[in-house]
């Protein structure tokens, strides 16, 4: 089977060129950014894009809405932090362990729920996340290990220690979360265009029809839940190492779960690009609002979240992705026209060179 000719598929060629340009710009951006706060905003944009993309693997692709994904992030954050504080184990190893632990918990939570119909999974995830948060908040010590309850855990500072996931500059954190975002986006793209992805889409759209065709709905949902839980747990570890402090509110609270839902819905749920678009739109708005209005108007960012969500649902039900797709048509026609003119110019130049050789 021959590879598709990008010249004959201008839409695909345009998308590949746009993605390559954006990735290159993201890689080079820290070289020209000297403002620490701006770099922090970019890191948080990539972080929430990553977390929303992990949530989207289950909710967007399989249609199983989770309102308690903070539980999986908290599991990853607390496990990696406790391994580091108690036994000095590198957070890089703790990230993998936390991700695997979150995967196991995600499958255990989903196993009984995915055999039922309705909103049971959504309700169970809310309850489970709240139970975990309340337990950690009220617990000071577990098996001789300090949890410190509501006070939270402060990670010990080690200075410039790459093996311990600590850096003097924000730039390494920037590249770390960028690589993580590219990884989850790549996995999302593969899943969406693979056989499991088609099964998940069929389950999301019409589970009865999918099961009638032989699709194991519960098994495929568990597959999506495992992937989503793994990446979410790893994201919790990154947050812990970047902020250097975790508590039940920040990594287990309902706010984090709601943020992931809102960002995905605003960007475009069920698409690979949607969570990234949503994060680039909502995260800077939230961070700037907290900076300038947080002291005098507490919760102002939540009001903005609500307003933006209502506007998007009213005018762009498919999210910002819908606006991007709408713009893609004119841009694709311009791209195809430009390529056609370029090919015509090249043909004329080649004809002129051939004619010149014949005269000689």
Secondary structure, DSSP 8 states (H G I E B T S, - for coil): -----TTT-HHHHHHHHHHHHHHHHHHHHHHH---HHHHHHHHHHHHHHHHHHHHHHHHHHH----S-THHHHHHHHHHHHHHHHHH---HHHHHHHHHHHHHHHHHHHHHHHTTS-SSHHHHHHHHHHHHHHHHHHH-SEETTEE--GGG-EE----SSBGGGTB-SSSHHHHHHHHHHHHHHHHHHHHHHTSHHHHHHHHHHH-HHHHHHTT--HHHHHHHHHHHHHHHHHHHHHHHHHHHSEE-HHHHHSHHHHHHHHHHHHHH-TTSTTHHHHHHHHHHHHHHHHHHHHTTTSTTHHHHHHHHHHHHHHHH-TT-HHHHHHHHHHHHHHHHHHHHHHHHHHHHHHHHHHHHHHHH-
